[in-house]
C-alpha cells in the first residue's frame, strides 16, 4: 500500500472539462450535478482518507434511467467513471481520478417492493444497509449483512465490496443475500440479472458482480433476501488472559461444529477504547474479549451456551458475562459497532482486512503483534473471529509522513502473513487501491490475466473505476 501511484490523468479530457459538464447538464437537473471545487472536495476521498483526488465532476442521478443516460454520454466521450455509494470504503474503492466523473447513488433511496411470502425486498441501491432491517423489522424480518458502517453505508457499496458484518458467520455475507440486481453497463445498457428467487438459470453472473468493486457496471436496484427474526438472541462476554487463548477458543468452538450467530474478538487496547466510549461492561482486566451471540428459543440458547462455556473454560476464560436485558445487549453491540469511530477519537489508524483459517488464529495474532511492534507502532484488534476476518487497527499519526509509511508497511506485512497461512487479502473491504499492488502475492500472472479478461468483457476500454483492484502496471498494459 505504501507509495500508492494513481494513473496519469488524460490531459485531453481535462481540457474538455467545461464541454463535458455542459453535456451532463443536459441530462440531469442542477441539483444533481456537482461542479464547483468546494463542493467536489466532499467527494475527493472515502474512508481511506490518506489519499485523495478531485474529480472532474459529480453526478447524483435520481433513477436508473438517469444513470443510463449519463453512462451512455460519458462512454461516448471516453470519460472514466467512478461509482460511489456513501464513501465509507476503507480500501479507497471510491476515490476518484482527476479525469473521472463520479456517479453517486445517494439520491436513489426508494423501497420498491416488499414480498414477505417469498422473503425478498427490492430496493434502490442508495438505501443504507440499516434502513432495510428498519423497514421490515416491525413485521418480524431482518436483512442479515450488518457491517459496522451499516448506519451510513449503502447497498450499492455493500454489493461492490461484498460486505459482511458481525452476523455473517451464520447468515453469510452480501453475496449470500442478494437475489438479483438491475445494473447499468458502461455504454448505458440496462440489464437485469437474477430475480426474486434463488439460483437463477444460466451463468452465475450475479456471483461475478457482487464484489466487483464498480468495475463491471453500476448497480441501481437490488432484490435482497430477508429472513425471519429469531425468537430471541443473547450475547455473552468472554474475557481471556491473552489474545492467543481467546484465538484458540474460537478455533475450538468452530472445530466442535458450533456455529453461533456471531463471534467477535477484541484485544486489550480495543477493549479499553470501546469501553470508554460505550460503557458496555467489557472486562477491563482481560487481555482479550470474545462477544459470542447465540439465538433461538430460551432452551436452545441455554443448551448451546453450556457447550460454548465448557470450551471457554478449557482455554483459560476468566470472565463469563451474559446479557440480562435488551439494554445490555444494545450496549454490548454498540461498543463493537462503534469500534472504528471510538478508535478515531484517540489516534489515526489504518484498518486492515485480511482473512485467515480460524485454526491459525493464535499464531497469526502473535505474529501480527510482532510485526506492528517491529515498526514502533501500536495496534488494536477488533474483528469477526468466527470466519477469520481480521480487522487490526494500526495506530499512527497521519501528520507524520514517516509514521504513515511505517503503518502502511506494517499493513502490507500483515496481509502477506494472511496469504502465507492460507488466507486471502480481503474479507469485506475490497481491494481498491489499498491492496492493489499486493494482488501479485495471492495470484500469479495467469490468474490475474484471467480476471482482467473477465473484467474487459464488461468494459473493454477500462473506463469503470480504473486504477483499482489490479496491479497498476498490469492493468495499464491490458
N, C-alpha and C positions, 0 to 999 in steps of 0.2 A: 504493500500500500504506500510505502514511503516514496516521495518524489513522483506523485501521480502526474502524468502528462495528458493533456487534452488534445484532441485533433486540431490541426491548424484550421482556423476559420476560412471559409471561402470568401475572398475579398469581393468577388463579383456579386455575391448575394448581399454582402454588407453595403455595397454601393447602391443596391437597388432597394434598400430598406423602405424608403418613402413610397415607392410604387407598390411594393408587396403589401404594405399596410393599407394603402388605398384600395387594393383589391380585396383585402379582408373586410374592410369597412362596408363593402357592398353585400357581404354575406351575413353579417351579424350586426345587431344594433350597437350603439356606442357603449352601453353599459356592459357589453360582453367582450369588449376589446380594450386591452391594457397596453398603452404605448409610451407613456411618459417615463422618464428614467426613474423618478422617485417611486412610482407605482410598480415598475418592473423589479425593483430591488426586493420586493416581497417574495419574488419567485426565483431569485438567483441561486438559492441553495435549498437543501432539505435538512433531514436530521443529521447528515454528515456535514456539519457547519464549518469544518476546516477548509472546505473547498467551495468555490462559488464562481459562477459565470452569469453575466447579464444577458438574458435572451433578447432576440430581435423584437419579439412582441409576444403577448399572451392573449389567447382566445379562450373564452369561457362560454361554450355553447349551451343552449337550453334543451336540446333534443338530439336524438340520433341523426336526424336529417340535417341539422346544422353541422354536426361533426362531420358527416359525409361530404357536405358541400365544401367545408374548409379543407378537409383532407384532399379532396379532388383538386382544388385550386392549388394548394401547396405542392402537390405531386407534379402538376403541370409546370409549375415554376421551378421545380428542383430544389425546394426548400426542406431542410431537415425538420423533423417533428419530435417533440418530447412529450409523452403523455404524463399527466400529473393528477394524483388524487388529492390528498391533503398535505403532501410534502413531509410525511413522517418517516420516510425511508432512512434507515441508518447506514445504508451502503452506498449512498449517493445516486440511487437509481433515478431520481427525478431532477438531478442537477442539469441545467440546460447547457447548450453551446451558444457562443455568441451569434452564430449564423443559423440558429434554430428558432422555431416558434413553439411555444408551449401550448398544448391543448389540454385544458383542465376540465374535469367533470363536476366541479364544485356546485354548479347550478342545477345539476340533474339529480334530484333527490326524491323522486316520486316512488311510492309503493304502488306497483301496477296491478298486482293480484295476490290474494292470499287463498291458498287451496288446502284447508286443513285435512280434507278427506285423503288427499294424496301427499300430505306433509311437504308442501312446497310453497315458496313465496317468490314472486317475481318483482324485482326492484331495478330502478336506475342505479348505476354504479357510483354515483356521488353520495349515496346514502352512507352514513357512518356504520361501522360494524355494530356498535351497541344499539343503534336505533332499530335494527332488525329484531333483536330479542325484546326490546321495549315494545315493539309493535304487537308481538304475538304472545308475550308473557301473560297478559290478562286471561288468555284462553288456554293457558297451561302448556305452552310450547316455548322453545328457545332455539337460537342459532348457535351451534357448538363452537366454532373457532372464536377464540377470545384473546387476541394479542393484547399486550399491556397498554398499547395506544388505542384500544378499541373505542374510547370516548371520542377520538378525533379521526382515526384512520378510516379510509373509505373502502367499500367493497372493491372498487377498481384497483386500488393499491394492494389489497389482500390477494386478489386474483393474480396480479402481476408478480408478486413475490411469493405466492403460495404460503401465506401467513398461517401460523399455528396458534399458540397460546397455551395457557396453563392446563386446559382440559383436553388438549389434543391427544394425550396418552390413551384415552378411552375412545374418543369420538373422531379422531383424525384431524388432519389439517384442512386447508381450504379445498384442495383438490378432491378430498373425500366428501365434500359437502356442496359442491357445485354440480348442478344437473344440466345446465345449458347456458349459453351466452348469445347475445347479439353483438357482433363485432364489425367495426368499420375497418376495411383494409386500406393499405397505403394509397390506393388510387380512388378511394371513396366508395368502393363497392361495399354494400351491407350484406352480411351473411349471418345466418342462424345456425348454430351448432349445438347439438344435444337438444334437450327439451325438458318437460316436466316429468321425467321418468328416468330410471336408472338404465345404464348400458344401452345407449342409442346404437342403432345399426351403423355399420361401416367402420372406417378408420377412427381410432380414438384421437381425433383432433383436439378434443376438449382437454385431454391429458397433456397435449403439447402446448396448448395456450396457457393453462394455469401454470404460473411460474416462468413465463417467457419474458417478463420484465419490460413489457411495452415494445418489444421488437417485432411482433407479428401483426399488430393492429391495435386499435383502441376499443376496449370492451365497454359498451354503453349500457347494456342491460344484462342482468344475470338472474337465472332461476336457481334458487338455493334450497337445500334440504333443511327443513325444520324438524325438530324432534320433540316428543312429549317430555315434559319436565319430570324428573324423578320424584318419587313420593317424598323423599327428604334427602338431605345431604349433610355430612358432618366433617369439617376439617379438624385435624389433630396436629398439635405442635410436638415435634420430637427433637429434643436437644441432645447433642453428642459432644464428647470432649474434643474431637478433631474432625476435620473435613474428610480424612481418609476413612474413618469409622462410619461417618454418615454415607459416604460413597459406597462402601462395602455393603451397608444395609440396603441401599437402593438396588444394587445388583442382586442381592439375596431375595428381595421381595419379587422382583421381576423373574428371577430364576425359579421361584416357587410357583410360578403360574398365576400370581395375584396381579390383577390389573385394576388399581384404584382409578378414580376419575382423574386425579392429579397427584404428582409427586414433585414438589418444588423445593429447591435447595438454596440455602443462604449460608455463607461463611460468616465468621465473626464480624469483619468490617461491615458487611451488608446488614447483618442483624442490628448492629448499633445504629447504622444510618436509617434503616426503615423504622425501627422502634422509636427513635427520636422524632420521626415525622408522624407516624400513625398511632403510637401508643397502643399497640395491639396486644401487649402482654408477651412479647417474644422473650425467651430466656437469655438475659444478657451475660450470664455466666457460661453459656455454651460456646464451644469452638465452632460449631456448625448446627444448622437447623434444617429439619425437613418439615414441610407442610404437606401432609398426606390427607386427601379428601376421599371419602367413600360415600356411596349413595345407595338408596333403595329403601326398603321398609326398616323400621327400627331394629327388628330382629336380624335382618340381613347385614345392617351396618355393624351391629354388635358382634356378630359372628366373624365378619371379615376383620374387624379391628383386633379381635383376640389373636388371630393368626399374625397380623402385622406387628402387634406389640410383642409377641413372643420372639419374632425375628429381630426386632429392635433391641430387645434385652440381650440377645446373643451377640450384639455388636456394640455393647457398652453404652446404651442410651442412658442419659441422666435425668431427662425431663420428658414426661408424657402429659400433655395438657389438652383435653378435649374441649371443643367449643360447647358451651351450655346454652347459647341463645343466638337468635338471629343477629343481634347486635355484635356479639363476639365474633361470629362468622364474618360479618361485614368488615370488622376491624382487621381480622387476620388477612383477608384478601385485599383490603385497602393498602396494607403495608407492602404486600407483594406487588400489586399492580402499580404502586407508586414508586417502586424501587429506583427506576431510572431518573425520575424527576427529583426524588429525595436526594439521590447521589449528586445531581447537578447543583444542589444547594451548597455543597461543601467543596466541590472540585470539578474541573473539566474532566471529561473522560471519553474514551473510545470504547464502544460496546461491540465485542466480537460475537460471532455466531457460528461456531463450529459444531459438528456433530460427531459423537464417538459411540462405539459399542458400550453398553452400560457396564459390562464386565470389566472394562478398562478404566472406569471412573476413578477408583482410588489412585491408580498410577498417574493418570492424567492430571488430577488435582495437585498431586505432589510436584510433578514436573512443571505445571503451569506456574505455581508459586515460585519455583526456582528460576524460571525464565524471566518473570517480571522483576524479581528481586535483583537479578543479574544486571538489569538496566537501571537500577537505583530508583525504581518506581513502586507504587503500591497498587493492589488490585482488590476489588470487591467482587465476589462471585455470587450471582443470583441467576438461577436458570431452571429449565424444565428437566429435572433429573431423570424422570421416568423414561423418556425417549432419547436421552443422551444429548439433548440440545443445549450446549454450553453458552452462557452469556457473561463471560468475565468482563468487568468494567475496569479498564486500565486508567488509573487516575494520573493526571498530569496538569501542567499549567499551559494553556493554549497560547499565552503571551510569550512563552519561551520557545523559540524555534527549535532549539536543541532537544528540549523535553518532548516536543511533538514528534520529532524524528525517532527518539527512543521509544515513545509509546507506539508508534506505527510499526517500528521494527519488532517490538515485543509481540504485537498483534500478529504479525506475519509468522513469527516463530510458533505461536500458539496454534495457528491454523495449519501450519506444516505438521505439527505434532498430531493434530486431529487426523490428518490424512495418513500419517505414519502408522497410527494404531488401528487403521481400518475404517476410519470415519470419512467425513467429507467437509468441504469448505463452508457450507451454509445449510442451515435448517429452515429458516423462515425469513431472514432479512434480504436474501438475494445476493447476487454477486456485485451488481452495479459497477462502480469504479473502484470500490474498496478492495475487492478480491480479484479484479480483472486479471492482473499480471500473475496471480497465483493459480490460475486455471491450468497452467502447464505442470503444476505439482500434482494435480489429481488426474489429468487427462494427457494422453500422448498426442502427437501431432495428428494422427489418423482420427482419433476421437473428436478432436476439435474441428477438423476439416469436415467431418460428417455433420456435426452440429451446425456449422456455418452454412453448409449446403442446404440443410433443412430451413434455416432462417431465410436464406436468399430466395427460396420458393415463394415466400410471402412478400419479400421486399428486396427485389433484385438490385435496386440502387442504394441500399443501405441508408435510407433516409430516416428510419424509425429508431430513435434512441441510440444514435450512433456513438461509438466510443465507450459502450458499456459491455459488460459480460465477457467478451472475448479479448485476449491479449491484443493490444493496440496494433502492434506490427503485423500480426497475422490477419487481423480484420482489415487493415488498410490495404493489404496485398490481395485480399479476396476479390 
